[in-house]
């Protein structure tokens, strides 16, 4: 793979390198934002924030939703798997639905899911609550691929704003839930009800804040295209038929031409598929595996181990055992936010090192859940915060390495293919968590620590 400089990949140079200085940083940031439309930045930042914040709130509330008798990994699975499947399937048909209608659908589905969670009585089946989680997850998955597609009409700064919003969603979601339940004193029901109104911000962003001109112009340019003569060759096909219209804008004047064009398309698609499989294999060891490892480890900690990291209440700042879990989630998200925001200043080239450190975190915290040796909950706080720093660092540096090392012609595929590792890692972690939490809690009860059983469904 060819190496590229930070400048050529759009990244700031490392502080201390010959090409770095605070003047350069200021000039680079000034040039980036000089022609940016503030309303576009605000709209896409809010899209990213609201589309992902409910995911975090649901995970923060997992313990309150299912209590101590149901593994929290079940909530994680219901919160991730529908979104993951939506991303795999929806791109083939969602383009037929106009954006304004999609936004209404996202708001309706996510709010309905949160209302279902909030209004389902504690004595009702966990399955009803998981149905609410599924609705919110479907909305999040479809929203992510839709808003990423929408950035096509608004330029690279809209993508940057979207990414920033998604990064803030973790901290805001975990912080909101802790603030509602622990600081303000809302019940879990009222905290979730308040969260159910957050998707309305998405409507405000799309219909009021976002300038609609670029979207209308882009849509107006998408008209049916005449299928080019196959005698022009494949280059002619690609030049005359934009990719965005290739699947939905074919107009065939003659069956012979259509058949020939389809044969060319099929052969080209097969060639590209084989090339992409080879590329994916080359990405696995340097990029996909360390990202997969870090996500398996950190989400196993979050959903499988942290519900059992409990201490006597009198030695902690908490009044109830349920208060531990949301605080752990907040500290984790704080670490993730800080490390994901540090890419312009701190670069990590050896991705396996922080990934293996994360696996070490999992081992240490699991051993503590079995044989308690950490004397204070405040040390666990530091470990959870450190976990978030490691997870966010591996994520952002993985894609930064791809931006620098992978040729431009292969970069778009490489970024997309590698992103499957985080979703796959979370799904794997959800199954591990469902098994490990139950066993850790039962072990603690057998050895005189029954705190994990004192958490009731709210």
Steps between C-alpha positions, in 0.01 A plus 500: 500500500623846421566746778350847496579810696253636753445803282400294198249301704336800660651440847701749699868413552625366830603775744876521510548381143684728252174581322306594812453828685216678673495749214445213258219361715329839515539554126369153418194538723434849364513376140270210579228715654539805277234403246295271723127565532426521872142383458621186319753429776241545774240287320732206438650521848149468641421216259801307629423580862130410502533197272743335744411642840204266561728201441720619786206583728357151449833338589531727805152392609557129430526403865185691593309350208568131566621484861753253634338181370542576129845546339571853381647348186143435388436875494825553310400238241154653453659844473764405242385207286194665335708806415776283357258302283333820383834633379552182300157494333361854478749648250335296224159668533506797736603738220144469366369678813542882506711640782219703656289186536791303641556761771136476607538122510817516710339734753183290523683168539755619756243690709263203490781276620583728792134540595467120498797470735376774732134398521543123532437410868786326684295183541443465125710272279852606417412412142269802476784729606737335256247572224534868588879469481469338156292790367758752620780289354334471158458877493865554594633266231285645223577851622874445489512382140249769395680794657834375373343492154365850554853632554555438127297815428666721763872432474774370725430739786154347545670164543738647758205652690313169490803318640540753778135464593522123519805531724319738733197268515678255729592763757167684477290182518680350799518840669129570450398170655726550802374858536133400476514201735777585748529878515148626427331197652269404212367148498617271221155531341508879491863503380409282203187705432711815485740326262212400272460864394863542392436375142283809440830690474563301182189655343617848597843431353367375168205732436621822667879507540622309194510699172295301249649652185789251448264205551244636250768573242652156539165328473405709198813389318409134544303422188470184295803432285514337158693174511817566298597297197714202612732566203629797697660256742489483875663841537217653305247334724664638810538849355144536374317322779561644848540244774220656701254426218639164391252288690190713471525705179540262208290577194534234231413592143592154367499156666830416324678796654356434843608136491853591397524770765377260767758239398772761528364611840487143630857425389621827650311438825653154532847637438451772760363249752807281466726804532317615812528157660876513445510849650297392802743215565790744492321725751426233758829473687621861499165674562193281549634260762628761751172693464301179549703407808459834669123503446451144623701579812345836587138404440548178695623718785213747464212254474634182659749595772417854617153404637686284752766758596326594824621613841335551841293818471652660807842503327367664182334829401181314407172442682383200298671211323334600171704823502828324418410394148397838353809666649726238344331569166551874533870464583549263208334741259706788638818310422377413151410862426839631613704243305293531182550877514879473538590368155643834384750499786572138598553218251536130576667298226507158667131414529549163669663656807190688628278209388694257715495749788120496469500121520713543812233731646242229440716241679572728798138606554371145456750374760387776736137397455600145598763569765469864615842659535442862389456686830290796383227571247695812400774280356233318297385842379853564370514160329165558327612844386824344373291241318318779317828671408637178351181418308466844347871514414498169311185599309619838378862397437392196299322720248777760511750228406280396208478862386879523496609157379233378259504637141222742413348259248444240776436732794121529484452123495763449770335746738159341451624141524698566817200666667329160509748400772347723766145376435620142484699543821199642682279211387759246616535683832123492555496119489807475725345749744176305529699199618765666712279736703274221626797287604682787670189601695430141610863461608477815711177385666657163582791680667295733715470804271137518392503867397440419132166342597378810678438695180135497400325583174385865497 
